[in-house]
């Protein structure tokens, strides 16, 4: 079996993600090269819960201008993991 620990990078903790967690939808930052199937396998491997579905979004990098300096905000990929209604993740 392959190593799946590098796929789920961290939970994406924002106000919107916290509100969606109440509806059994959890958001994670994931490796940009990964697929939905690999995200699902890594989630099952780590939390021992089978998700109903997995949706992924690639956030593009953006040019920013802060305090007179030009820079680049890194892009990333995040995955929305839908669980059965009432299922909670206790280890977040």
C-alpha positions as CSV (number, residue, x, y, z in Angstrom):
1,X,0.0,0.0,0.0
2,X,1.3,3.5,-0.8
3,X,2.0,6.2,1.6
4,X,-1.0,8.6,1.8
5,X,0.2,10.9,4.7
6,X,1.4,13.7,2.4
7,X,-2.0,14.2,0.6
8,X,-4.0,15.9,3.4
9,X,-1.8,18.9,4.3
10,X,-3.9,20.6,7.0
11,X,-7.5,21.5,7.8
12,X,-8.5,24.8,6.1
13,X,-9.7,26.7,9.2
14,X,-11.8,29.7,8.3
15,X,-15.2,31.1,9.5
16,X,-16.9,29.6,6.4
17,X,-15.2,26.2,6.9
18,X,-16.2,26.2,10.6
19,X,-19.9,26.9,9.7
20,X,-19.8,24.1,7.1
21,X,-18.4,21.7,9.6
22,X,-21.7,21.9,11.5
23,X,-23.3,20.5,8.4
24,X,-20.8,17.6,8.2
25,X,-18.7,19.2,5.4
26,X,-15.0,19.5,6.2
27,X,-12.4,21.5,4.2
28,X,-8.7,20.4,3.9
29,X,-5.8,21.9,2.1
30,X,-4.4,19.1,-0.1
31,X,-1.4,18.4,-2.4
32,X,-2.0,20.3,-5.7
33,X,-1.2,17.2,-7.8
34,X,-3.6,14.8,-6.1
35,X,-6.9,13.5,-7.3
36,X,-10.3,13.2,-5.6
37,X,-9.9,9.4,-5.3
38,X,-6.5,9.8,-3.6
39,X,-8.0,12.4,-1.2
40,X,-10.8,10.0,-0.3
41,X,-8.3,7.1,0.3
42,X,-6.1,9.4,2.5
43,X,-9.1,10.6,4.5
44,X,-10.3,7.0,5.1
45,X,-6.8,5.9,6.0
46,X,-6.4,8.8,8.5
47,X,-9.9,9.1,10.1
48,X,-11.4,5.7,9.5
49,X,-14.6,7.3,8.1
50,X,-15.9,6.9,4.5
51,X,-17.0,10.2,3.0
52,X,-20.2,10.5,0.9
53,X,-18.4,12.6,-1.8
54,X,-15.3,14.7,-2.3
55,X,-15.2,18.0,-4.2
56,X,-11.9,19.8,-5.0
57,X,-11.1,23.4,-5.9
58,X,-7.8,24.8,-7.2
59,X,-7.2,28.3,-5.9
60,X,-4.9,30.2,-8.3
61,X,-2.0,32.3,-7.2
62,X,-2.6,36.1,-7.1
63,X,-0.5,39.2,-7.6
64,X,-0.7,41.4,-4.5
65,X,0.4,44.9,-3.5
66,X,1.0,45.4,0.2
67,X,2.8,48.3,1.9
68,X,4.2,49.6,-1.4
69,X,5.7,46.2,-2.4
70,X,4.6,43.9,-5.2
71,X,4.4,40.2,-4.4
72,X,2.7,37.0,-5.2
73,X,0.2,35.1,-3.0
74,X,0.7,31.4,-3.4
75,X,-2.1,29.3,-4.9
76,X,-3.2,26.0,-3.4
77,X,-5.8,23.2,-3.7
78,X,-8.5,22.5,-1.2
79,X,-11.0,19.6,-0.9
80,X,-14.5,19.6,0.5
81,X,-15.2,16.3,2.2
82,X,-18.9,15.5,2.7
83,X,-19.8,13.1,5.5
84,X,-23.1,11.5,6.5
85,X,-25.4,13.9,8.3
86,X,-24.6,14.0,12.0
87,X,-21.1,12.6,11.6
88,X,-18.4,14.7,13.4
89,X,-14.6,14.6,13.2
90,X,-13.3,14.8,16.8
91,X,-9.6,15.1,15.9
92,X,-9.6,18.5,14.2
